[in-house]
Amino acid sequence: MLTVGDKFPEFELTACVSLEQGKEFDTITHKSYEGSWKVYFAWPMDFTFVCPTEIAAFGKLQDEFADRDAQILGFSLDTQFVHHAWRRDHEDLRDLPFPMMSDVQRELCSDLGILGSDGLPMRAVFIVDPNNEIQFSMVTAGSVGRNPKEVLRVLDALQTDELCPCNWSKGDETLDPVKLLSGE
């Protein structure tokens, strides 16, 4: 699996971006949000149980991610049409403010190294900086949902470009190595 310091792979995927007729789909590439932070997250498949709880939770935090110049981008192996049907049929997904990308050819998942032994994407998250370098990666078991608030907390810490202690939150003091070494 790709991890911190690796470049996020190039890709071109079709995404479900809306339920509005005629505006349902768009092409998203690795250059679509160039110069911004990106939060990519993969889920195993649509019409499941844990996945919509995570997707909806990321959607509810969209404004906070946007305030940090970060774009959320979700993806699975399902087609854009399946994404559209799921969004249409699942109340919590209808108004998602971010693209649901279709990696039906398994290219992005393969390049990231997140295909599980069952052939499905693992529950992975990547925070990618404006230079397209991965700054955070995480995978959980398929039965365990991720915590989008924790992903936001990590993004905040990364954007300080300082040393952040355990459980640091935005607004907390960061660590000053000079003070720590001098015993202050």
N, C-alpha and C positions, 0 to 999 in steps of 0.2 A: 504494500500500500504506500502511496506517496505520502510524504510527511513534511514537517517543517523544513524550509529551505529549498524544497523542490519547486519547480515551475508548474503551475496548473496547466494541464494539457490544452491544446487547441481543440476547438469543437465547433460544430454547426448543427443545431438541433431545432426542430419545430416544437413550439410550445403553445399550450392553451393559455391565453392571456385574458380572456373575457368571456362572458356569456352573451354579450350583445351581438345580435345577428349581423354578420358581415365583418365583425372585428374579433372573432373567436381565436384566431391563430396568428402567430408571428414567428419569424426565424430569429433565433438568438444565437450569437456566436461568442467566442472568447473575447471579441473586440467590442461587443455591444455596450459594455459598461467600463470601457477603458479609462484608466485614471482614477477609478473609484475602488473602494473596498468592496469585496463580494463575500457573501455567505452562501456557499453551496451546500445543499443537503439532499441526500438520497434516501429513498424509502423503498422497501421491497416490492410492493405492488399496490395498486389502487383497489378499492372496495374491500379493505381489510379493517382491522379494529384499532390497533395502536396508531397507525399512520395518520388518520384524520385528526387525532388529538394533537399530534405534533404540528401538522401542517396548519391547523387553525391557530395554534399558539404562536407560531412564527408570524402568521398573518396579523394577529392582534398586536404584535410588537413592530409592525412595519414602520410606523412613524418614528419610533425610537431608533431603529436601524437607519432610516433615511436621514434623521438628524445628525447621524455620525458619518454621512456620506457613504453608506453601505447599502448595496443592493442584495436582496434575498433572491436566490434562484434554487428552486426545487426540481428534482428529477427522479424518474424511475424508468423501467423498461416499457411501461405501458404507452400506447400510441396517444397522440394528442386528442384523438376522438374519444378514447376511454377516459382521459383526464377530463374532457369536456362533459361527458356523461356523468362522471362522479361528482364534478362540481355542481352540475345541474340537479343531481339527485340527493346530495348531502347538504343539508341546511348550513352547516358550519363552514363549508367550502365555497359557497356561492359567490361571495364577494371578496375572494382572495385578491390581495393587491400585488401579487408577484407571479411571475411565469411558472407554470408547471411544464417542464421540458420533457420531451420524449426521447429517450435513448434506446429506441427499439432495436437498433443494430448492435447494442452493447459496447460501442466504441469508447464512450467516455468512461463508463464503469470499468471496462478492461484497462484503459490507460491509467485510471486512478488506482487500480488493483483492489477494487472493492466488491468484486463478484464472489459470492459465497459458494460453498460446495454444492448448493442446490441450484446454482445458476442465476440466483437473484441478487440484486445489490444489497449489501449490508447497510445497516442504519448508520450512515457516515455523515460527518459535518466537516467542512473545510472553510476556514477564514483565510481569504486571499487578499494581500495588500495591493495598492495601486500599481505596483510593478509586476503583478501577476505571480508573486511568490507566496507559497503557502506559509502562513504564520501559525496556524493551529489546525490540528486534525484530531478527530475522535470517531470511534466506532463503538456502538453498543450492541448487545445481543438483540436479536430480532424481537424478543418479548419485552424489551425495556425501552420505553420512550425517552427521548432526549428532553433536556430542559433548555428551551430557547432563551430564558432569562440568564442562564449561565453562559450561553454563547454570547449574549449581549455584554455581560460582565467581562468576559475575556476580550472581546473587541475593544471595550473601553480601556482595559489594561494595556493592550497592544498599542493603542493610539496614544498613550501617554509617552511612549518611547523611554520609559523609566523603569526602575526596578519596583515591582509590585509584590507585596507580601501575600501570604496565604489569606484567602477570603477578602482580599482587597475589593473595595467597591468604589465607583466613581465618586469623587469628592474626598475620599480618604487620602491620608498622606502616603507618599511613596517612600521608598528607602533611599537614603543618602549614604553611599558607601564610605565617603570620607568621614562623615560623622560616626558611622558604625566602627570604622577602623581606629578612630581616635578615642573611642569610648564615650563619646557624647551621647 
